[in-house]
């Protein structure tokens, strides 16, 4: 974050709550016709235009979800939007608006919040969403961000977690595990810096996995790709808490079990080599790491040929009857290993 030694930093009290909101949001423009009234009134007015409204919200708390020792504020603002937009994409809907609320301690100057909002603005521009409201308040314990994302879609196109059937194919976008390995590198270099501030961090060569952690992207592109292929998922979820956890969520809501094949899990070569460097099992990083923000979904067996050779998708398993449970099929041995929710949980002691 910005250093306090700069004498030009502006205390938040200079603006006050309402002046601060106006200052941080005055340069945001609108991209969606569904946005009728936004910041400046008591509430936003959104016209759904005969579509269903899809809503999701997430809280990001300093010391729990992010460490400002190595997370740039602009990246934090961008990622906070992505986290929420990814949930809208996981419903097969189009994100249209967001609301942003911040609780900040007096150690943050106005310029720090400007950096956060610069990242938010960049995400809004990239994903074509409108900032339509929010709130600011004081905090006694660092920075807390809450973002609500709103999306829209025709009722028949919305995909829930509960539609998978036995024999459906389990599919994932992109590659997995990179965000977790990026976090391990950031934590390692931060620990080195704290032990010896004269040591320069060794980040060279880790660019891809660092970006997966610091500036992930929501897979809003997948909806268009699936439409072009003539495929509608039977169930879907985004991968925020780890592949294992998300599979178990689909299992719980769809009342089916799953077989996940270790050898089919897509991983980038840098993810694999970094895991080896850190003496970690790359498959376990992919299964339990989280924050990849890829989409995990099921499709009917008859759609197999439509996606089998598509570069965006990997078929990693299939659904079975619920009583057959959820298992990883180990690489080479075909040993069945029970899937456990070992991914991210904000309420577990770290």
Secondary structure, 3 states (H helix, E strand, C coil): CCCCCCCCCCCHHHCHHHHHHHHHHCCCCCCCCCEEECCCCCCCEECCCCCEEEEEEEEEEECCCECCCCCCHHHHHHHHHHHHHHHHHCCCCEEEEEEEEEEECCCCCHHHHHHHHHHHHHHHHHHCCEEEEEEEEECCCCCEEEEEEEEEECHHHCCCCCCCCCCCEEEEECCCCHHHHHHHHHHHHHHHHHHCCCCCCCCCCCHHHHHHHHCCCCCCCHHHHHHHHCCCCCEEEECCCCHHHHHHHHHHHHCEEEEEEHHHCCCCHHHHHHHHHCCCCHHHHHHHCCCCCCEEEEECHHHHHHHCCCCCEEEEEEEEEHHHCEEEECCCCCCEEECCCCCCCCCCCC
